[in-house]
Amino acid sequence: MMASSTALLRSLEKIVTPSYLATDPANKRLYSRDMMARGLLLWRAGKGENQPDSVVWPASATEVSEIVKLAGASGTPIVPFGGGSGVSGGAVPVKGGIVVDLKRLNHLLAVDTENNLCLAESGILGEHLERGLNERGYSLGHFPASIGISTLGGFIACRSAGQFSSKYGKIEDMVCGLEVVLADGQIITTGGEGRAPGRAERVSTAGRNPRQDPSRLLDLPPSSDLTPLFLGAEGTLGIVTKALLKIHPLPEIALYRGFRFKNVASALEGMRGLMQMGLRPSVLRLYDPLDSLLLKWGYDSEGKNRGVLKETLSRIISTLEGGLKKKGISQILKHPALFQKFLSLIPEQVLLITGFEGERGIAEKEEKKALPLLKRSGGVDLGRRPGEHWRKHRYSVSFKQIGIFQDGAFADTIEVAATWDRLLPLYESVREALGEKVLVLAHFSHAYHDGASIYFTIVGAAGREEEVALYDEVWDRAMKTTLAQGGTISHHHGIGLLKAKYMEEELGSLMNLFRKIKKKLDPQGILNPGKLGLG
């Protein structure tokens, strides 16, 4: 690749200084993948890596622009990089080139307390952005499980959802405008008509100066807002360097509790009724029978955990034939059909976590309204203990999967979504399609007026040579089943490489329009090639 040429490297050094340019083997390997489980399996199998030719750390949109211009002049691929926490391969440099790590663009630039807006650079970590807002009495309301290791730019790139999306929306509901570097190095701003909060410079030029109006890039009517175009585009259309965001006053009160339901169907009916009643819970999170137990939430009617998890798993494992329990988790998971058979020993009960937050009087009234509705659907109120337990440990599970890999197995998550009428059939169909290959558990979250997301967790094992093939088969089954059931293949993890080949069926004729937009904005195809089914 041209990115390794001496002339190009010297030019990059002039932009970012030698301290912020790397071509050494360690950095090239570190930036060869993100957190996609398939990448880890390939690495474990000793198979090829997609290493970049160089890594740069720019400190401004101007530096990003100059880097992109250099890349364009030589036809060198550019891969934007945030926290590297993505699980779909969206930051993998499949054609080498330059990885542009944006974490030096890490400032909360301004907070507008009159209009409840903030302006921040895209490389800021979600946790740092939230803390900065909290210090001023505000919150973004965006709490993905990866908040401590993921960036604002990453949120925007994959249209991420936080745990409180039922109340505050997904990231696309929070973004009011963007600063974006295009493939030719041009810096544009999108959305709104205003100014940067508390600052003199504009956030958007749309409608102000026809020569600078970004809508003209695609021959659209003047002042057309291009912000949605870059949300979820994973850096294939431009590199986001700043975002103007809606913010909210910190909640005065937060109320959490748990409910036990006899099965998934009755709990989903309660969730649907609550959302369509017009209530705005911060959290509605339903765990299926296995997930309820594995997360140690086998609560009794008093909200106390009676050790149901330990007893149930002990019964299951002790019943497994061939002395599998002496051989570790990877050996047990090589017999998923047998394991699934004994999962029938688990009580058909599920746990629903609810949360309401905001101004005290409003949050209390909303929770009071929700209680009888959930009880009519069969819910048993377990009190506050399960809800508070969830709140305390809500980030923990994401950091426990590494133990499964260390045991020789693998784990991954598959987040899909559907309207309420299709949600239960989708859940049942995916479980059936995957159950003979891997252990499958799920929770339902990100509930809205018209539907919700299902977050499947899969755990499997195979020989070192076979595990990538097993992983690919499981994902293929999951995606095809989801599409056949009328669901969408991604709710908040993005597409990247992992789901790219299913984009044609997901979008239909709109995929051709997407390709035309890509060709218009990035005629050389240098921006994050290979992602989103763009070839």
C-alpha positions in Angstrom: 0.0 0.0 0.0 1.1 3.6 -0.7 0.6 4.3 3.1 4.0 2.6 3.8 5.9 4.7 1.2 8.6 7.0 2.6 7.2 10.1 1.0 3.8 9.5 2.4 5.1 8.8 5.9 7.2 12.0 5.8 4.1 13.9 4.8 2.1 12.4 7.7 4.9 13.3 10.1 4.6 16.9 9.1 0.9 16.9 9.9 0.9 15.0 13.3 4.6 15.1 14.2 6.6 11.8 14.5 5.3 11.3 18.0 1.8 10.6 16.7 2.7 8.4 13.8 3.3 4.7 14.2 4.5 2.0 11.8 6.0 -0.5 14.3 4.8 -4.1 14.4 3.2 -3.8 17.9 0.9 -0.9 16.9 0.1 -2.4 13.6 -1.0 -5.6 15.3 -3.0 -3.7 18.0 -4.9 -1.9 15.3 -5.5 -5.0 13.1 -8.9 -5.7 14.7 -11.6 -4.5 17.0 -13.6 -6.5 19.6 -15.4 -8.7 17.0 -15.3 -12.2 18.4 -14.6 -13.7 15.0 -11.3 -11.7 14.9 -10.2 -13.1 18.2 -11.0 -16.7 16.9 -9.0 -16.1 13.7 -6.1 -14.7 15.8 -6.3 -17.7 18.1 -6.3 -20.1 15.1 -3.1 -18.4 13.8 -4.8 -17.1 10.7 -4.0 -13.9 8.9 -4.5 -10.4 10.3 -5.6 -7.2 8.5 -2.8 -4.9 9.6 -2.7 -1.3 8.7 0.4 0.2 7.1 0.4 3.1 9.6 -1.5 4.6 12.5 -1.9 8.3 13.1 -3.4 10.3 16.0 -4.6 13.7 14.7 -5.6 16.4 17.2 -8.0 18.5 15.1 -10.4 18.3 12.2 -7.9 20.2 10.2 -5.3 17.5 10.7 -7.8 14.9 9.8 -8.6 16.8 6.6 -4.9 17.0 5.7 -4.4 13.2 6.3 -7.5 12.4 4.1 -6.2 14.7 1.3 -2.8 12.8 1.4 -4.6 9.5 1.3 -6.8 10.6 -1.6 -3.8 11.7 -3.6 -2.2 8.2 -3.4 -5.4 6.1 -3.3 -4.6 4.9 0.2 -7.5 3.5 2.4 -8.5 5.4 5.5 -10.0 3.6 8.5 -11.4 5.8 11.4 -10.8 4.4 14.8 -12.5 5.3 18.1 -12.2 3.0 21.2 -11.9 -0.2 19.3 -14.8 -1.7 21.3 -17.0 -2.5 18.3 -18.1 -6.1 17.9 -18.9 -6.2 14.2 -15.5 -5.5 12.6 -16.3 -1.9 11.7 -12.7 -0.8 12.4 -10.8 -3.6 10.8 -8.4 -2.3 8.1 -9.2 -5.0 5.5 -7.1 -3.3 2.8 -4.4 -1.9 5.0 -3.8 1.8 4.7 -3.9 4.4 7.4 -5.8 3.9 10.7 -6.9 7.3 12.0 -7.3 7.1 15.8 -9.4 10.0 16.9 -8.9 9.8 20.6 -6.9 13.1 20.8 -10.1 14.8 19.7 -11.4 14.3 23.2 -12.9 17.6 24.4 -16.3 18.6 25.7 -16.2 22.0 24.0 -19.3 23.8 25.3 -22.5 23.3 27.2 -25.5 25.5 26.4 -27.7 25.5 29.5 -30.4 27.6 27.9 -31.0 25.3 25.0 -29.9 22.0 26.6 -27.2 21.3 24.1 -23.5 20.4 24.2 -20.7 20.4 21.6 -18.1 17.6 21.8 -15.3 16.2 19.8 -15.9 12.7 18.4 -12.9 11.0 20.1 -14.1 11.7 23.6 -14.8 8.5 25.6 -18.5 8.1 26.6 -17.6 7.9 30.3 -15.6 11.2 30.1 -18.4 13.0 28.2 -21.0 11.9 30.7 -18.8 12.9 33.7 -18.1 16.3 32.1 -21.9 16.8 31.7 -22.6 15.6 35.2 -20.2 18.1 36.7 -22.5 20.8 35.1 -25.7 19.1 36.2 -26.5 17.4 33.0 -26.5 14.0 31.3 -26.5 12.8 27.7 -28.7 9.9 28.7 -26.6 7.5 26.6 -25.3 4.5 28.6 -24.1 1.6 26.4 -22.4 -1.3 28.3 -19.1 -0.2 26.7 -19.3 3.4 27.9 -15.9 3.3 29.6 -14.1 2.2 26.4 -16.1 3.6 23.5 -16.2 7.0 22.0 -18.8 9.5 20.8 -17.7 8.9 17.2 -18.2 5.2 17.6 -21.7 5.8 19.0 -22.5 7.8 15.9 -20.8 5.4 13.5 -23.0 2.4 14.4 -26.1 4.2 15.6 -25.6 2.9 19.1 -28.2 2.5 21.9 -27.7 3.0 25.6 -29.4 1.1 28.3 -31.9 4.0 28.9 -32.9 4.3 25.2 -36.6 3.8 26.0 -36.6 7.2 27.7 -33.8 9.2 26.0 -33.7 7.5 22.5 -30.7 6.1 20.6 -27.8 8.3 19.6 -29.5 9.4 16.4 -32.2 10.9 18.5 -29.6 13.0 20.4 -27.5 14.3 17.5 -28.5 17.8 16.2 -25.6 18.4 14.0 -22.2 17.1 12.9 -18.8 18.3 11.7 -17.6 15.8 9.1 -14.4 15.4 7.0 -15.3 14.1 3.5 -13.2 11.9 1.3 -11.7 14.9 -0.6 -10.7 16.6 2.7 -13.5 19.1 2.7 -14.8 19.9 6.2 -18.6 20.3 6.3 -21.1 20.9 9.1 -24.7 19.5 9.0 -27.9 20.0 10.8 -29.7 22.8 12.5 -29.3 26.4 11.9 -27.6 27.5 15.0 -24.3 28.2 16.4 -22.0 26.3 18.7 -23.5 26.7 22.1 -21.8 29.4 24.0 -19.4 30.1 21.1 -19.3 32.4 18.1 -18.6 29.9 15.3 -21.4 28.1 13.6 -22.3 24.5 14.0 -24.0 24.5 10.6 -23.7 26.4 7.4 -26.7 24.8 5.9 -28.9 27.4 4.3 -26.6 30.2 5.0 -24.2 30.2 2.1 -25.1 28.2 -1.0 -21.5 27.6 -1.9 -21.0 25.9 1.5 -24.4 24.2 1.8 -23.6 20.5 2.2 -26.9 19.6 0.7 -25.4 20.6 -2.7 -23.0 17.6 -2.4 -25.9 15.3 -3.4 -27.9 17.8 -5.5 -30.5 18.0 -2.8 -32.8 21.0 -2.1 -31.0 23.8 -0.3 -30.7 23.4 3.4 -31.5 19.7 3.4 -30.1 18.2 6.6 -27.4 15.6 5.8 -27.0 14.6 9.5 -28.9 11.3 9.1 -26.7 10.3 6.2 -23.6 10.0 8.4 -25.4 8.3 11.4 -24.7 4.6 11.1 -22.4 5.0 8.1 -19.4 3.6 10.0 -17.0 6.1 8.4 -17.7 5.0 4.9 -19.1 8.4 3.8 -17.0 10.8 6.0 -15.1 11.0 9.3 -17.1 12.7 12.1 -15.0 15.1 14.2 -17.6 17.0 16.3 -21.2 16.5 17.3 -23.9 18.9 18.6 -26.0 16.9 21.1 -29.2 17.2 23.1 -28.6 16.9 26.9 -30.9 16.6 29.9 -30.8 17.8 33.5 -29.6 15.1 35.9 -32.6 13.2 37.2 -33.9 14.1 40.6 -34.8 10.5 41.4 -34.3 7.0 39.9 -36.7 4.2 40.8 -35.8 0.5 40.0 -37.6 -2.7 40.8 -38.1 -6.2 39.5 -41.1 -8.3 38.4 -41.4 -12.1 37.9 -43.5 -13.4 35.1 -44.4 -17.0 34.3 -43.1 -16.8 30.8 -41.6 -14.5 28.1 -44.9 -14.0 26.3 -46.8 -12.6 29.3 -43.9 -10.3 30.2 -43.6 -9.0 26.6 -47.3 -8.2 26.7 -46.8 -6.2 29.8 -43.9 -4.3 28.2 -45.9 -3.5 25.1 -48.8 -2.3 27.1 -46.6 -0.1 29.2 -44.9 1.5 26.2 -48.1 2.0 24.3 -49.8 3.5 27.3 -47.4 6.5 26.8 -45.2 6.0 29.8 -41.5 6.7 29.4 -39.5 4.2 31.5 -35.7 4.6 31.5 -35.3 0.9 31.7 -37.5 -2.1 30.5 -35.2 -5.1 30.5 -36.6 -8.7 30.3 -34.4 -11.7 30.8 -35.5 -15.1 29.4 -35.5 -18.1 31.8 -31.8 -19.1 31.3 -30.5 -15.6 31.4 -32.5 -14.8 34.5 -30.7 -17.6 36.3 -27.2 -17.2 34.9 -27.3 -13.6 36.0 -28.0 -14.8 39.6 -31.5 -13.3 39.6 -33.6 -16.2 40.7 -35.6 -14.1 43.1 -38.5 -15.2 45.3 -41.6 -13.2 46.0 -39.8 -11.2 48.6 -37.1 -10.1 46.1 -34.4 -12.3 47.7 -32.1 -14.6 45.8 -32.5 -18.1 47.1 -29.5 -19.7 45.3 -31.7 -21.0 42.5 -28.8 -20.5 40.0 -26.4 -22.8 41.9 -29.0 -25.5 42.5 -30.3 -25.6 39.0 -27.0 -25.6 37.2 -25.8 -28.3 39.6 -28.8 -30.5 38.7 -28.2 -29.9 34.9 -24.5 -30.6 35.0 -24.7 -33.6 37.3 -27.2 -35.2 34.9 -25.0 -34.7 31.8 -23.7 -38.1 30.5 -20.1 -39.1 30.0 -18.7 -37.3 33.0 -18.7 -34.0 31.0 -18.7 -31.9 34.2 -15.2 -33.0 34.9 -13.9 -31.7 31.5 -14.8 -28.0 31.8 -17.1 -25.6 30.0 -15.6 -26.1 26.6 -16.3 -29.9 26.7 -19.8 -29.4 27.8 -20.5 -26.8 25.1 -19.3 -29.2 22.4 -22.6 -31.0 23.1 -25.1 -28.2 22.9 -28.1 -30.3 21.9 -27.6 -32.5 25.0 -27.1 -29.4 27.1 -30.3 -27.8 25.7 -32.2 -30.9 26.5 -31.5 -30.6 30.2 -32.3 -26.9 30.2 -35.9 -28.0 30.5 -35.1 -28.4 34.2 -35.1 -24.6 34.5 -38.3 -23.1 35.8 -40.2 -21.3 33.1 -40.0 -18.0 34.9 -38.5 -14.7 33.7 -37.3 -11.5 35.3 -38.3 -8.0 34.2 -36.4 -4.9 35.4 -38.1 -1.6 35.3 -36.7 1.9 35.9 -38.3 5.4 36.0 -36.2 8.5 36.5 -36.5 12.3 36.2 -38.3 14.8 38.3 -39.5 13.2 41.5 -43.2 13.7 41.1 -43.3 12.6 37.5 -41.1 9.5 38.0 -43.1 8.4 41.0 -46.4 8.8 39.2 -45.2 6.9 36.1 -44.0 4.0 38.2 -47.3 4.0 40.1 -49.2 3.8 36.8 -47.0 0.9 35.6 -47.5 -1.4 38.6 -51.2 -2.4 38.0 -50.6 -2.7 34.3 -47.7 -5.2 34.8 -49.7 -7.1 37.4 -52.6 -7.5 35.0 -50.2 -9.2 32.6 -49.2 -11.6 35.3 -46.3 -9.8 36.8 -45.4 -10.4 40.5 -43.8 -7.4 42.1 -40.4 -8.4 43.6 -39.7 -4.9 45.1 -36.6 -2.8 44.6 -33.9 -5.4 45.4 -33.6 -6.9 41.9 -33.7 -3.5 40.2 -31.0 -2.1 42.4 -28.9 -5.2 41.9 -29.2 -4.6 38.1 -28.3 -1.0 38.4 -25.2 -1.8 40.5 -24.0 -4.5 38.1 -25.3 -3.3 34.8 -21.8 -3.0 33.2 -20.3 -6.1 34.7 -21.4 -8.8 32.3 -19.7 -7.2 29.3 -16.3 -7.8 31.0 -16.8 -11.4 31.9 -16.8 -13.0 28.4 -13.0 -13.1 28.4 -13.2 -16.0 30.9 -15.1 -18.1 28.4 -12.4 -17.6 25.7 -9.8 -18.5 28.3 -11.6 -21.8 28.9 -11.3 -22.6 25.2 -14.8 -21.7 24.2 -16.3 -18.5 22.7 -19.1 -16.1 23.4 -20.8 -13.4 21.3 -23.9 -11.3 21.2 -26.4 -11.0 18.4 -28.7 -7.9 18.7 -31.7 -7.9 16.4 -35.1 -6.1 16.6 -38.7 -6.4 15.4 -42.1 -4.9 15.9 -44.2 -6.3 18.8 -46.2 -8.7 16.7 -43.0 -10.3 15.4 -40.9 -10.2 18.5 -41.9 -13.5 20.2 -41.8 -15.6 16.9 -38.4 -14.1 16.2 -37.1 -15.0 19.6 -38.4 -18.6 19.4 -37.2 -19.1 15.8 -33.6 -17.9 16.5 -33.4 -20.0 19.6 -34.5 -23.0 17.7 -32.2 -22.3 14.8 -29.1 -21.9 17.0 -29.9 -24.3 19.9 -28.4 -27.4 18.3 -25.1 -25.6 17.7 -24.5 -23.4 20.7 -26.0 -22.4 24.1 -28.5 -19.6 23.6 -29.8 -17.1 26.1 -31.4 -13.7 25.6 -32.8 -10.6 27.1 -35.2 -8.0 25.6 -34.4 -4.4 26.0 -34.6 -1.0 24.2 -38.4 -1.1 24.1 -40.3 1.5 22.1 -43.9 2.2 21.1 -43.7 -0.1 18.1 -41.3 -2.8 19.1 -38.1 -3.8 20.9 -34.6 -5.3 20.6 -33.7 -8.9 21.4 -30.1 -9.3 22.6 -29.0 -12.9 22.2 -25.9 -14.3 23.9 -24.4 -17.4 22.3 -21.7 -19.6 23.9 -20.1 -22.4 22.0 -17.0 -24.5 21.6 -15.3 -26.6 18.9 -11.8 -27.8 18.1 -9.4 -25.0 17.3 -9.7 -25.7 13.5 -13.5 -25.9 13.5 -14.5 -23.0 15.8 -14.4 -20.3 13.1 -16.6 -22.4 10.8 -19.0 -23.1 13.7 -19.1 -19.4 14.6 -19.9 -18.5 10.9 -22.6 -21.1 10.7 -24.3 -19.8 13.8 -24.2 -16.2 12.6 -25.5 -17.2 9.2 -28.4 -19.1 10.8 -29.2 -16.1 13.1 -29.2 -13.5 10.3 -31.3 -15.6 7.8 -33.8 -16.5 10.5 -34.1 -12.9 11.5 -34.7 -11.7 8.0 -37.2 -14.5 7.4 -39.2 -13.5 10.5 -39.3 -9.8 9.3 -36.8 -8.5 11.9 -33.9 -6.2 11.3 -30.3 -7.6 11.5 -28.9 -4.9 13.8 -30.3 -2.6 16.4 -27.2 -0.9 17.8 -24.0 -2.8 17.1 -23.7 -1.7 13.5 -22.9 -3.8 10.4 -19.2 -3.7 9.8 -17.8 -6.9 8.3 -19.8 -9.3 10.3 -23.3 -8.6 8.8 -22.2 -7.0 5.5 -23.3 -9.8 3.2 -26.9 -9.5 4.5 -27.3 -5.9 3.7 -28.6 -6.6 0.2 -31.6 -8.5 1.6 -32.0 -6.1 4.5 -32.2 -3.0 2.3 -33.4 -4.4 -1.0 -33.4 -1.7 -3.8 -32.2 0.9 -1.3 -28.8 -0.8 -1.3 -28.3 0.5 -4.9 -29.1 4.0 -3.7 -26.6 3.6 -0.9 -23.9 2.6 -3.4 -24.6 5.7 -5.5 -24.3 8.0 -2.5 -21.0 6.3 -1.6 -19.7 6.8 -5.1 -20.7 10.4 -5.1 -19.1 11.2 -1.8 -16.1 8.8 -2.0 -15.4 8.1 -5.7 -12.1 6.4 -4.9 -13.6 4.2 -2.2 -10.9 5.1 0.3 -13.1 5.6 3.3 -13.3 2.4 5.5 -13.5 0.0 2.5 -15.3 -3.4 2.8 -17.9 -2.3 5.5 -21.7 -2.1 5.2 -21.8 -4.4 2.2 -20.1 -1.7 0.0 -17.5 -4.1 -1.4 
